[in-house]
């Protein structure tokens, strides 16, 4: 199997999220790539690129497909949060040898499973017509959901690396039922590669119950793992080393 890994980050973030994970995989002989999605990077950019507001998840997926095409082989893809949804879309297009979905966003048609997940969508609605603009992250919000399981002393340092996100992409992710383009739709039957789905038991953004729904889409091709005590930002929470090793072992077994 390929020894190349492409790591795809989630909303408001950048390739920097995978610095720890990449070190573990590199130590096992993997070549790791963690590209930034378009208009993303390390730290907030003020003001954000005006084109970000109307960037679709489909645009991110096309960019990643082009990046993969330049590698000359189908890689392993590890996606976190929105990046996990992009990974699923890439897999359905035949670009992926195997994928690891860490607290992955759900594709079109998968309903939220918990009140916490619904609350995030409700919070977006309170921002007005957010789908028309780029959204700037808010520390108080992130501290209660995506960073809730990060050690309190470390939360600000992680948050300070966040940047703005496309309102359109967030609309497609959280309000897929109103998206006439079905930008996040994935044909699960076209995903023929092995799939590892990992969700934290305390995740307020994508619950373990939703993770199980995602795994069921892929039938016998999927393996589900619930990480006790973990939240949404699995990549940097205490105990990330065990999750990285678990993911690397799973890939090696395939």
N, C-alpha and C positions, 0 to 999 in steps of 0.2 A: 504493500500500500504506500501511497504518497507519504513523504516526510515533510510536507508543507502544510502549514496551518494559517488560515486567515481568520482574524478575530474582529468582530463587528460590534461596535459599541451602541449604546442606546441613546435616547433623547437627552438633550442638554449636555451631553458628555463628549468624549473624544477618545482616540486610541490610547491615551494615557491610562485609561481604566485597566488595561490589560498588562501593565508593567510587571506586576507580581506574577500573574499567570504565565506570561511569556517566559519569564526566567525559569520556571519549573519545566516547561516544555523544551526550552532550549537546552537545559541540562541533560535532557534525554535524547538529544540529537535532532530535534525538530527545528525547521526554519520557520520562524513566526513573523507574520505581517499583521499590523494593527493600524490600518489606514483610518484617517479621519473622514467621516462623511462630509459631503460638500458644505462649506460655510461653517464647519465645526473645527474645534481645536482645543488648545490648552488655555483655559481662561476665557472670560467673557470679552466679547468685542463690542465696543460701543461707538456709534450705533451699529447694529447688525447689518449685514449686507441686505439691501432691500429685496433681493431675489429670494431670500430665505423664506419669507412669509408664505409664498405660494409653491414652495418645493414639496413635492409629493413623496410618499414612501416609494412609489414606483420609480421616481428619479433616483433615490438612493440605491434602489435595487439594480437599476441599469448601470449606475456607476460601479457598483461592486462586481457586477457581471463582467464589465469591461476590465476591471482590475484583475479579476481571476483569469480572464482570457490571455492576459499578458504573462501569466505564470507558466503556461505550456502544459499544465496538468490540472486535473480536478483535485482541489485541496480538501483537507478537513476544515470545516467552518465551525467556529465557536461564536455564538451570538448571545449578547446580553440584552434583556429587555426588548426595546424596539429592534435592536440588532438581531435578536432571535427570530423575530417575524421576518426580517429581511433574509435571514438564513433559510427559512422555510420556503420563501418565494424563490430563492436561488436553487434550492434543491429540486423544486417542482420543474424548474427549467433545465435540470440535468447538469448543473455546474458543481455539484458537491459529492465528494466520495463518502463522507459521513459527517454528521453534525451533532454538536453539543449545544443544547438550548438552556441557558442559564436565566431563570426568572423571565422567560420569554414572553413577549407580547403575543396575544392570541390572534389567529387569522380571522377573516370575515366569517361570521356565523356562530362564533363561540361566545356565549353570553358570560358576563361576570358572575362569580359564584358567591361573593360576600358583600356585606354592607360597606366594608372599607373600600372595595373596588368601585362600588357605585358612588361612594362619597368623592372619589377623585374625579369622576366624570361630572358630578354635580358642581364641584369646585371650578372646573373649567367653564361650565355654563355661566357662573357668576362673573366671569371675566368679559362678558359681552360677546361680540362677534369675533372671537379669538381666531377663527379659521381664516381671517383676512390679514393677519399680522404675525410677526414673530413675537414669541413670548419670552420674557426674561425670567430666569429662575428666581424664586423667593426662598430665602433660607428657612423662614418659619414653616413654610409648607414642606420643603424637602426634609426638614428635621423630623417631621411627623410621619412621613411616608417612605420615600425612597432611601433616606439615610437613618431611619429609625433604629436600625440594629447596628449602626456604626458606633463605636465608642464615643460618648459625648465629647470628650476632649479632642477627638479627631474630626468631628463633623465639619467644623468651619473650614479646616484645611482642604477637605475633599470638595466642599461646596464652592470654594473660591476658584476651583478649576472648571466649574460648570460654565456653560455659555448659553446663548439664546437658542430657541428651537422653533421650527416651522409650525405655525398654527394649523396649517392645512394638514400636515403629517399627523398632528395630534388628533385632529378631527377624524381623519381616516382610521386612526388606531382605536379611539374610544367611542366614536359615533358611527361605526361602519354601517349600521342599519339605515343611515340617511345618505350614504355615499353612493350616488348613482353609478359612479365609475367602478365601484367594487375594487378599489385599489389594493386592498389587503387580502383579496381572495386567493386561496391556495388550493390547487387540485391535489388532494392528498394521495390519490392513486398514482400520481406521477412522481411522488417521493419514494424512490426505491432504495435509498441508502439507509444504513443503520442510523438510529436517532436516540440520543440520550437526553432526557428531559429532567432538569434539576430545579427544584423549587424549595425555598425556605419555608419552614413551618410557620414562621411569624411574618411572612411577606404581606404587607398591606396593599401593594400595588398589583401584583399578580399572585393570587393565593395558590397554595398547593392543590386545592380542588380544581382550579382552572388549569394548572399544569397537568393534572391527570386527564382533563378533557382534551388537552392538546396531544398528549401521548396516545390517547385512544384513537385519534384520527389516523395514526400510522400503524395501528394494529401490532402484529408480531414484530415489526421492524423497530419498534420503540421499547426503550427501557426507561422506567420512571424511578427517580430517586428523590425522596424528601429529606432535606437537610435540617435536622432538629436545631431549633434555636436561631436559625438564620432568617434574615429579612430579604429585602430586595437587592441591596448592593452587595451581592455575594462575593464579588471580586476583591473587596477591600475590608470585609468584616473580619473580626477575630475568628480564626479557624479557616481562613481562605485556603491555607496550604493543604488541608485535608481534601477540600473540594477540588483543588487543582490536581492533586495526586489521583483522586478517584476518577476524574475525567481522563487523565492521561492513561491510567490503567485500563479503563473501558475501551479507549481507542486502540491500545496495544492488543487487547484481546480480540479485536475485530480484524 
